[in-house]
Amino acid sequence: MKLLIIIPAYNEEDSIVRVISSVNVWREDADIVVVNDGSTDRTGERAEATGKAAVIHMPLNVGIGGAMQTGYRYAARGGYDVAVQLDGDGQHEAQELDKLLAPLLAGEADCCIGSRFLHKTDYRSSWSRRLGIRFFSWMVHWMTGAKATDPTSGFRAVNRKVIELFAADYPEDYPEVEAIVLLRQRGFRLAETSVRMHERQSGESSITPLKSMYYMAKVSLAVLMTRLRGEGGAL
């Protein structure tokens, strides 16, 4: 298996070296690409200094959707069998990678999502985030019939077929929920596995309390449009 870890990073200079090193310890067989998404700090410089990751420098901040599609295009062109998204802020644990990979390697799923809520863990989040996650879980189930306990999780692994799809067509802005709907529409198999996560270890979240309602409305509209396109323009 040719494995690539995609790390989207925006102003993560305080955590990026630790994240890269952790991946190298737990999956030394994996290649790493850091997509430095127009950072204004030393994220890219510090990633390059490790000598353990390829670094793609975006000329400006394109957001998580654009950064991840860049990573998937890198994976597609590099002939990788599996790609894993792992955030650069330290909230995802590299030692959980084997859990994500297991359903793909067993041929049971095309995409596996690391869930904070599939089983009880010590992860804690704000009430507004929990509300949003429950709403999107309901929306995904309503639209696709799929159970998704943590649809906003950015900790996920995909196989070669999904890499090729996402290299050509990947949602913009806040893509996680929309990507699940897109995969289900195309007939791909999804799985979830329980993983440990932390609150971000550095930097600031792009989703502030003031942006929460905008986030929910925008993602909901994007998901609806994705379904409309997938069903020939009619619900």
Rosetta silent file (secondary structure, phi, psi, omega in degrees, C-alpha in Angstrom):
SEQUENCE: MKLLIIIPAYNEEDSIVRVISSVNVWREDADIVVVNDGSTDRTGERAEATGKAAVIHMPLNVGIGGAMQTGYRYAARGGYDVAVQLDGDGQHEAQELDKLLAPLLAGEADCCIGSRFLHKTDYRSSWSRRLGIRFFSWMVHWMTGAKATDPTSGFRAVNRKVIELFAADYPEDYPEVEAIVLLRQRGFRLAETSVRMHERQSGESSITPLKSMYYMAKVSLAVLMTRLRGEGGAL
SCORE:     score description
SCORE:     0.000 S_00000001
   1 L     0.000  129.802  176.127    0.000    0.000    0.000 S_00000001
   2 L   -98.473  112.765 -168.825    1.262    3.420   -0.968 S_00000001
   3 E  -113.217  133.055  177.444    0.042    5.750    1.778 S_00000001
   4 E  -123.255  132.742  172.949   -0.073    9.551    1.847 S_00000001
   5 E  -102.360  119.361  179.744   -0.880   11.750    4.832 S_00000001
   6 E   -99.990  122.806 -179.009   -2.293   15.115    3.748 S_00000001
   7 E  -117.842  100.103  173.575   -1.884   17.874    6.333 S_00000001
   8 E   -75.612  135.281 -174.549   -3.692   21.134    5.504 S_00000001
   9 E  -144.108  129.781  174.646   -2.157   23.908    7.578 S_00000001
  10 L  -132.497  112.254 -179.371   -2.852   27.586    8.072 S_00000001
  11 L    53.108   54.892  179.501   -0.742   29.448   10.655 S_00000001
  12 L  -116.289   37.834 -175.585    0.161   26.285   12.564 S_00000001
  13 L   -62.174  -25.948 -177.502    3.833   27.068   13.262 S_00000001
  14 L   -81.498  -14.691 -176.196    3.504   26.022   16.916 S_00000001
  15 L  -123.994  -16.724 -168.674    2.199   22.530   16.164 S_00000001
  16 H   -63.417  -38.027  179.812    3.227   21.511   12.638 S_00000001
  17 H   -65.700  -42.690  179.590    6.609   20.006   13.567 S_00000001
  18 H   -63.069  -40.534 -179.857    5.046   17.947   16.353 S_00000001
  19 H   -65.303  -46.616  179.186    2.302   16.695   14.020 S_00000001
  20 H   -61.386  -44.705 -179.123    4.761   15.662   11.299 S_00000001
  21 H   -62.946  -38.715  179.378    7.031   13.948   13.824 S_00000001
  22 H   -63.764  -43.101  177.297    4.112   12.048   15.322 S_00000001
  23 H   -61.383  -42.618 -178.070    3.085   10.695   11.919 S_00000001
  24 H   -63.778  -32.649  178.525    6.661    9.669   11.235 S_00000001
  25 H   -72.112  -45.468 -171.972    6.780    7.742   14.537 S_00000001
  26 H   -87.404  -28.673  177.976    3.479    5.901   14.123 S_00000001
  27 L  -138.837   74.018 -177.143    3.452    5.349   10.344 S_00000001
  28 L   -70.794   -9.882  176.335    7.002    5.656    9.096 S_00000001
  29 L   -82.133   -8.754 -175.107    5.926    3.909    5.887 S_00000001
  30 L   -89.928  144.392  167.675    3.710    6.887    4.976 S_00000001
  31 E   -86.971  154.706 -177.529    4.639    9.860    2.835 S_00000001
  32 E  -127.506  134.437  170.156    3.555   13.260    4.109 S_00000001
  33 E  -126.650  127.612  175.421    2.498   16.367    2.213 S_00000001
  34 E  -100.502  123.644  174.802    1.793   19.626    4.013 S_00000001
  35 E   -97.201   99.819 -178.524   -0.437   22.044    2.128 S_00000001
  36 E   -79.090  100.968 -167.716    0.657   25.406    3.513 S_00000001
  37 L   -85.958   66.795  177.092   -2.526   27.364    2.872 S_00000001
  38 L    65.483   32.724 -179.091   -1.180   30.898    2.546 S_00000001
  39 L   -59.441  145.853  177.204    0.104   31.031    6.117 S_00000001
  40 L  -101.173    1.162  176.340    1.417   34.370    7.337 S_00000001
  41 L  -109.919 -154.320 -174.602    3.664   32.762    9.952 S_00000001
  42 L   -99.742   26.911 -179.975    6.484   30.196    9.659 S_00000001
  43 H   -55.195  -52.887 -178.354    4.313   27.121    9.141 S_00000001
  44 H   -63.009  -42.342 -179.563    5.784   26.292    5.734 S_00000001
  45 H   -62.540  -43.566 -178.802    9.354   26.997    6.786 S_00000001
  46 H   -70.262  -35.559  177.011    9.093   24.782    9.857 S_00000001
  47 H   -64.325  -44.064  179.418    7.451   21.968    7.906 S_00000001
  48 H   -63.848  -36.544 -176.334   10.242   22.033    5.323 S_00000001
  49 H   -65.534  -20.923  178.678   12.910   22.094    8.040 S_00000001
  50 L   -69.212  -26.851 -176.511   11.818   18.673    9.313 S_00000001
  51 L    69.642   10.933 -175.693   12.977   17.055    6.076 S_00000001
  52 L  -114.481    2.558 -176.568   10.131   14.563    6.510 S_00000001
  53 L  -144.953  143.370  166.366    7.395   16.147    4.396 S_00000001
  54 E   -76.632  144.723 -178.009    6.825   17.595    0.967 S_00000001
  55 E  -126.408  124.795  174.888    5.424   21.110    1.306 S_00000001
  56 E  -104.176  121.840 -178.421    3.083   22.807   -1.163 S_00000001
  57 E   -97.901  110.393  174.497    2.937   26.568   -0.666 S_00000001
  58 L   -75.608  138.161 -176.755   -0.377   28.084   -1.701 S_00000001
  59 L   -69.146  -19.484  176.803    0.079   31.715   -2.847 S_00000001
  60 L  -153.904  169.035 -178.289   -2.926   32.787   -0.764 S_00000001
  61 L   -75.718  114.212 -177.934   -5.393   31.307    1.700 S_00000001
  62 L  -103.686   -4.616  179.991   -7.889   29.216   -0.279 S_00000001
  63 H    90.107  168.369 -173.871   -9.588   27.521    2.680 S_00000001
  64 H   -63.031  -36.003  179.691   -9.776   23.902    3.761 S_00000001
  65 H   -62.889  -49.346  179.175  -11.628   22.769    0.630 S_00000001
  66 H   -65.092  -38.980  179.222   -9.049   24.169   -1.766 S_00000001
  67 H   -64.333  -43.683 -179.289   -6.166   22.979    0.389 S_00000001
  68 H   -69.604  -38.035  177.561   -7.513   19.436    0.565 S_00000001
  69 H   -63.703  -35.456  174.517   -8.260   19.243   -3.160 S_00000001
  70 H   -60.287  -43.620  178.035   -4.644   20.282   -3.755 S_00000001
  71 H   -63.742  -40.360  178.822   -3.573   17.420   -1.507 S_00000001
  72 H   -68.031  -34.986  175.983   -5.822   14.947   -3.325 S_00000001
  73 H   -65.804  -38.343  175.797   -4.441   16.054   -6.683 S_00000001
  74 H   -61.492  -42.659  179.662   -0.950   15.448   -5.324 S_00000001
  75 H   -65.876  -41.749 -179.477   -2.085   11.983   -4.211 S_00000001
  76 H   -63.516  -46.218 -178.974   -3.695   11.191   -7.574 S_00000001
  77 H   -69.508  -27.137 -179.222   -0.633   12.214   -9.549 S_00000001
  78 L   -86.428   -1.623  176.987    1.646   10.350   -7.161 S_00000001
  79 L    72.062   29.830 -178.023   -0.225    7.082   -7.578 S_00000001
  80 L   -76.920  143.842  179.422   -1.148    6.696   -3.915 S_00000001
  81 L   -83.623  -34.690 -177.744   -3.515    3.909   -2.905 S_00000001
  82 E  -139.439  139.628  175.143   -4.773    5.582    0.273 S_00000001
  83 E  -126.838  141.291  179.586   -4.803    9.194    1.475 S_00000001
  84 E  -123.181  130.274  171.545   -5.509   10.392    4.995 S_00000001
  85 E   -88.091  127.267  178.366   -6.488   13.904    6.031 S_00000001
  86 L  -138.381  119.457 -172.122   -4.866   14.856    9.327 S_00000001
  87 L   -69.639  152.294 -175.665   -5.156   18.415   10.575 S_00000001
  88 L   -86.583    2.677 -175.816   -2.080   20.479   11.343 S_00000001
  89 L   -94.309    0.679  175.659   -3.339   21.886   14.649 S_00000001
  90 L    90.561    3.922 -177.830   -2.605   18.800   16.752 S_00000001
  91 L   -80.501  -20.621  178.247   -6.164   17.690   17.456 S_00000001
  92 E   -97.517  140.010 -177.795   -5.810   14.385   15.599 S_00000001
  93 L   -99.383  123.839 -178.420   -3.631   11.614   17.041 S_00000001
  94 H   -62.877  -27.776  179.743   -1.343    9.805   14.627 S_00000001
  95 H   -68.736   -8.376  176.553   -1.528    6.643   16.736 S_00000001
  96 H   -91.383   -0.089 -175.629   -5.175    6.356   15.675 S_00000001
  97 H   -59.403  -39.293 -178.342   -4.262    6.023   11.997 S_00000001
  98 H   -61.401  -32.704  177.465   -4.454    2.236   11.971 S_00000001
  99 H   -64.749  -40.451  178.684   -8.107    2.426   13.071 S_00000001
 100 H   -67.188  -37.490 -173.515   -8.917    4.636   10.085 S_00000001
 101 H   -77.747  -26.947 -171.949   -7.041    2.419    7.657 S_00000001
 102 H   -55.159  -48.653 -179.580   -8.458   -0.929    8.806 S_00000001
 103 H   -63.781  -32.177  178.352  -11.853   -0.780    6.981 S_00000001
 104 H   -71.256  -44.395 -178.175  -10.147    0.287    3.746 S_00000001
 105 H   -67.913  -28.077  177.675   -7.491   -2.411    3.914 S_00000001
 106 L   -82.754   -3.166 -179.582  -10.160   -5.016    4.630 S_00000001
 107 L    74.102   20.789 -176.704  -12.091   -3.891    1.538 S_00000001
 108 L   -95.193  -15.433 -176.619  -15.103   -2.927    3.663 S_00000001
 109 L  -153.480  155.266  174.246  -15.183    0.811    2.915 S_00000001
 110 L   -96.653  -22.635  179.119  -13.975    3.424    0.456 S_00000001
 111 E  -144.095  133.038  176.413  -13.855    6.162    3.093 S_00000001
 112 E  -123.224  129.217 -177.617  -13.483    5.875    6.851 S_00000001
 113 E  -107.229  130.507  175.351  -14.215    8.815    9.148 S_00000001
 114 E   -78.158  121.780 -174.559  -12.726    9.155   12.610 S_00000001
 115 E  -110.284  134.995  173.834  -15.576    9.890   15.022 S_00000001
 116 L   -82.475  -12.600 -168.296  -15.441   11.575   18.418 S_00000001
 117 L  -125.066    1.005  178.288  -18.972   10.430   19.195 S_00000001
 118 L   -61.728  -43.042  172.301  -19.389    6.868   17.897 S_00000001
 119 L  -129.367  161.182 -177.209  -18.421    5.690   21.378 S_00000001
 120 L   -68.394  128.879  175.402  -17.984    7.700   24.549 S_00000001
 121 L  -130.476 -178.346  179.743  -14.607    9.404   24.841 S_00000001
 122 L   -89.691   10.462  179.318  -13.202   12.201   26.979 S_00000001
 123 L   -70.261  136.587  178.456  -13.582   14.730   24.147 S_00000001
 124 L  -127.870  140.595  177.943  -15.559   17.827   25.117 S_00000001
 125 L  -137.725  169.755 -179.596  -16.904   20.561   22.868 S_00000001
 126 L   -70.848  159.174 -179.703  -19.098   23.630   23.214 S_00000001
 127 H   -62.128  -35.029 -178.613  -22.889   23.286   23.166 S_00000001
 128 H   -67.235  -38.267  177.187  -23.053   25.204   19.880 S_00000001
 129 H   -67.627  -42.432  178.487  -20.673   22.760   18.189 S_00000001
 130 H   -61.363  -39.843  178.156  -22.575   19.765   19.550 S_00000001
 131 H   -62.730  -45.102  179.230  -25.819   21.258   18.265 S_00000001
 132 H   -62.745  -41.416 -179.461  -24.322   21.794   14.827 S_00000001
 133 H   -65.004  -42.119  178.274  -22.916   18.276   14.682 S_00000001
 134 H   -64.712  -38.451  178.249  -26.278   16.756   15.654 S_00000001
 135 H   -62.564  -46.734 -178.413  -28.019   18.850   13.029 S_00000001
 136 H   -70.221  -30.954  174.399  -25.651   17.750   10.287 S_00000001
 137 H   -61.470  -44.659  177.637  -25.884   14.122   11.437 S_00000001
 138 H   -62.813  -43.505 -177.776  -29.647   14.357   11.010 S_00000001
 139 H   -62.625  -44.603  179.704  -29.282   16.065    7.609 S_00000001
 140 H   -62.222  -43.735 -179.670  -26.892   13.420    6.274 S_00000001
 141 H   -65.107  -42.159  179.652  -29.177   10.622    7.453 S_00000001
 142 H   -61.928  -39.948 -174.977  -32.264   12.327    5.993 S_00000001
 143 H   -84.695  -32.160 -171.914  -30.640   12.864    2.613 S_00000001
 144 H  -123.103  -15.444 -175.462  -28.643    9.686    2.204 S_00000001
 145 L    82.314   -2.132 -178.081  -29.763    7.178    4.816 S_00000001
 146 L   -83.649  143.608  173.538  -26.196    7.017    6.113 S_00000001
 147 L   -89.338  123.898  179.141  -25.403    7.142    9.806 S_00000001
 148 L  -136.466  101.826 -177.206  -22.777    9.766   10.542 S_00000001
 149 L   -77.569  -19.700 -178.005  -22.151   10.472   14.213 S_00000001
 150 L  -141.637   65.547 -172.299  -19.377   12.984   13.483 S_00000001
 151 L   -68.895  -14.967  179.224  -19.974   14.421    9.988 S_00000001
 152 L   -93.306    0.262 -179.819  -17.771   17.481   10.573 S_00000001
 153 L   -63.432  132.564  176.642  -14.713   15.404   11.449 S_00000001
 154 L   -97.277    7.804 -179.655  -11.728   16.183    9.261 S_00000001
 155 L   -98.865   98.040 -173.766   -9.897   13.011   10.297 S_00000001
 156 E  -150.744  153.412  179.637  -10.640   10.590    7.455 S_00000001
 157 E  -121.613  144.147 -179.831   -9.040    8.088    5.108 S_00000001
 158 E  -136.466  154.406  179.235   -9.994    7.348    1.494 S_00000001
 159 E   -91.034 -174.694 -173.817   -8.977    4.806   -1.130 S_00000001
 160 H   -60.780  -40.358 -178.929   -7.729    5.305   -4.677 S_00000001
 161 H   -63.142  -40.337  179.146  -11.173    5.655   -6.248 S_00000001
 162 H   -72.411  -35.982  175.032  -12.139    8.420   -3.834 S_00000001
 163 H   -54.491  -47.179 -178.502   -8.767   10.119   -4.287 S_00000001
 164 H   -64.574  -39.236  177.103   -9.487   10.364   -8.011 S_00000001
 165 H   -63.512  -49.695 -175.816  -12.988   11.726   -7.384 S_00000001
 166 H   -69.395  -26.823  175.893  -11.816   14.343   -4.887 S_00000001
 167 H   -65.629  -31.634 -178.683   -8.916   15.374   -7.117 S_00000001
 168 H   -93.797  -32.029 -172.990  -11.489   16.298   -9.769 S_00000001
 169 L  -148.861  106.538 -179.692  -14.422   17.424   -7.625 S_00000001
 170 L  -137.188  136.449 -177.981  -14.163   18.478   -3.985 S_00000001
 171 L   -60.411  152.446 -179.961  -16.457   20.799   -2.005 S_00000001
 172 L   -96.355  170.794  170.965  -15.217   24.283   -1.157 S_00000001
 173 L    64.118  -99.697  178.955  -15.126   26.253    2.093 S_00000001
 174 L  -109.713   89.051 -162.020  -16.422   23.839    4.815 S_00000001
 175 L   -90.362  -12.284 -166.559  -16.353   20.582    2.869 S_00000001
 176 H   -59.233  -49.061 -177.590  -16.649   17.719    5.355 S_00000001
 177 H   -67.187  -45.771 -178.846  -20.432   17.298    5.446 S_00000001
 178 H   -61.260  -35.585  179.969  -20.914   17.929    1.738 S_00000001
 179 H   -64.056  -34.911  177.861  -18.208   15.394    0.901 S_00000001
 180 H   -63.857  -45.385  179.742  -20.156   12.669    2.728 S_00000001
 181 H   -63.330  -42.222  178.915  -23.274   13.389    0.669 S_00000001
 182 H   -59.660  -44.471 -179.591  -21.224   13.454   -2.534 S_00000001
 183 H   -64.684  -42.723  179.628  -19.686   10.066   -1.753 S_00000001
 184 H   -63.849  -39.404  178.765  -23.021    8.475   -0.942 S_00000001
 185 H   -62.649  -33.856 -178.223  -24.525    9.812   -4.174 S_00000001
 186 L   -86.262    2.399  175.438  -21.700    8.244   -6.155 S_00000001
 187 L    85.553   15.264  178.936  -22.245    4.875   -4.484 S_00000001
 188 L   -80.566  153.388 -179.094  -19.147    4.795   -2.306 S_00000001
 189 L   -94.043  130.631 -179.391  -19.117    2.897    0.982 S_00000001
 190 E  -113.117  147.004  174.722  -18.568    4.873    4.179 S_00000001
 191 E  -137.370  158.290  173.079  -17.505    3.680    7.606 S_00000001
 192 E  -123.224  150.186  173.064  -16.860    5.338   10.947 S_00000001
 193 E  -138.055  143.804 -178.479  -14.417    4.362   13.642 S_00000001
 194 E   -75.079  128.506  179.299  -14.121    5.710   17.156 S_00000001
 195 L  -134.802  157.676  173.405  -10.999    7.815   17.686 S_00000001
 196 L   -87.857  138.458  174.499   -9.563   10.066   20.340 S_00000001
 197 E  -136.746  162.692  176.986   -9.230   13.736   19.507 S_00000001
 198 L  -120.310  166.178  165.394   -8.185   16.852   21.357 S_00000001
 199 L   -65.407  154.810 -177.866   -9.129   20.477   21.169 S_00000001
 200 L   -54.281  139.759 -175.879   -6.811   22.239   18.736 S_00000001
 201 L   -89.030  -14.169  178.680   -3.321   22.574   20.218 S_00000001
 202 L  -159.770  168.585  178.364   -2.439   25.839   18.479 S_00000001
 203 L    71.043 -173.137 -178.862   -3.853   28.531   16.216 S_00000001
 204 L  -126.148  142.535  178.262   -7.465   29.620   16.066 S_00000001
 205 L   -67.147  145.232  176.601  -10.502   27.902   14.626 S_00000001
 206 L   -77.033  -12.848 -178.794  -11.985   29.446   11.507 S_00000001
 207 L  -104.283   96.065  177.907  -15.447   28.803   12.974 S_00000001
 208 L   -88.986  165.603  177.813  -16.089   31.399   15.646 S_00000001
 209 H   -53.639  -37.188 -179.385  -19.379   31.701   17.569 S_00000001
 210 H   -68.641  -23.886 -178.458  -20.388   34.563   15.278 S_00000001
 211 H   -93.212   -5.061 -173.758  -19.793   32.373   12.234 S_00000001
 212 H   -60.790  -46.438 -179.447  -21.681   29.338   13.546 S_00000001
 213 H   -66.509  -40.586  176.106  -25.063   30.282   12.089 S_00000001
 214 H   -60.726  -43.242  179.594  -23.474   31.281    8.791 S_00000001
 215 H   -58.826  -49.303 -178.104  -21.613   27.967    8.769 S_00000001
 216 H   -63.244  -42.776 -179.111  -24.777   25.932    9.345 S_00000001
 217 H   -66.949  -44.456 -176.583  -26.766   27.834    6.719 S_00000001
 218 H   -66.893  -43.988 -179.927  -24.011   27.722    4.094 S_00000001
 219 H   -66.278  -40.498  179.028  -23.231   24.057    4.564 S_00000001
 220 H   -60.000  -44.801  179.063  -26.936   23.150    4.536 S_00000001
 221 H   -64.100  -42.266 -179.752  -27.439   25.007    1.259 S_00000001
 222 H   -63.453  -40.210  179.316  -24.325   23.417   -0.259 S_00000001
 223 H   -65.431  -42.160  177.502  -25.504   19.943    0.757 S_00000001
 224 H   -61.234  -42.099  179.051  -28.937   20.570   -0.746 S_00000001
 225 H   -66.011  -37.488  177.185  -27.362   21.725   -3.996 S_00000001
 226 H   -61.758  -41.791  178.633  -25.128   18.649   -4.062 S_00000001
 227 H   -67.767  -40.470  178.562  -28.180   16.434   -3.757 S_00000001
 228 H   -59.803  -45.408  179.140  -30.052   18.382   -6.433 S_00000001
 229 H   -62.343  -37.283 -178.134  -27.144   17.983   -8.863 S_00000001
 230 H   -73.617  -18.091 -177.735  -26.949   14.279   -8.066 S_00000001
 231 L  -114.304   25.299  174.674  -30.634   13.716   -8.747 S_00000001
 232 L    73.714   22.332  173.596  -30.912   15.592  -12.001 S_00000001
 233 L    92.873   10.531  179.524  -32.069   18.851  -10.448 S_00000001
 234 L  -140.461  135.074  175.923  -35.075   17.657   -8.452 S_00000001
 235 L   -76.953    0.000    0.000  -35.519   16.573   -4.850 S_00000001
